[in-house]
């Protein structure tokens, strides 16, 4: 058995596909009962890491232990512990919804006297009780995603991995999927790969930023946001028609004690601050060239852009 606190430990994981190194000495720990988000650009290695955790791919070097068991030694046992929802789930389209779930329940060895009750429970969870006798090929993308969630949960796994579970869904269906995930928080160990920063911020206990096969940073959403940008971002839009010495302005702004960073996008300055006390003095630097001023809290999207640039 693994330690009381760590359910999944990724240790020095490396994987290449030809000349492309998908993972480069990746190290990460996921706590028991935690919902960990993994964010990163396309090609960062997210899906490769997930597939190795699920024992679908083998690493070139390194190891993953799941509840103390190595993927090299106990792949069958590890697979039985994981429910995996891939980005593009393959469903047997001629099956009825309830028959699909029954097939996977039997495949995973769910006791026969529990299968019907488990199917009923999951269809209620994903709001598809009234579609249980309908064939998969009659379902919209949103309904297919719901039944895929039920399929991933059919054997009551200890670990659930979601790879882009709301990608391409309408807002109402995406909200439903997120609500399913919220209901499971604390009861299961979960990994959520997503391109939606708001989704990671809303759902995850911690977030790992993956880029070029390595972890760039990991922590709670609030920790990551405060670490990168401080407490507030001041946005100042300037009149393009007026002359202004951009280098001189940036040098003057960066000298303030509260300033953590300055970025310029066309005629908009984004100034990261650890407190608001010096905002009036900072605005004085711009003189009469200011068109608008606003402040906003930092977001995970800001963190993501800063980490992978």
Buried (B, 14 or more C-beta within 10 A) or exposed (E): EBEEEBBBBBBEBBBBEEEEBBBBBBEBBBBBBBBBBBBBBEEBBBBBBBBBBBBBBEBEEBBBBBBEBBBEEBBEEBBEBBBBBBBEBEBEEEBBBBBBBBBBBEEBEBEEEEBEEBBBBBBEBBBBEEBBEBBBEEBEEBBBBBBBBBBBBBBBBBBBBBBBBBBEBEEEBBEBBBEBBEEBBEEBBBBBBBBBBEBBBBBBBBBBBBBBBBBBBBBEBEBBBBBBBBBBBBBBBBEEEEEBEEEEBBEBBEEBEBBBBBBBEEBEBBBBBBEEEBBEEBBEBBEEBBEEBEEEEBBBBBBBEBBBE
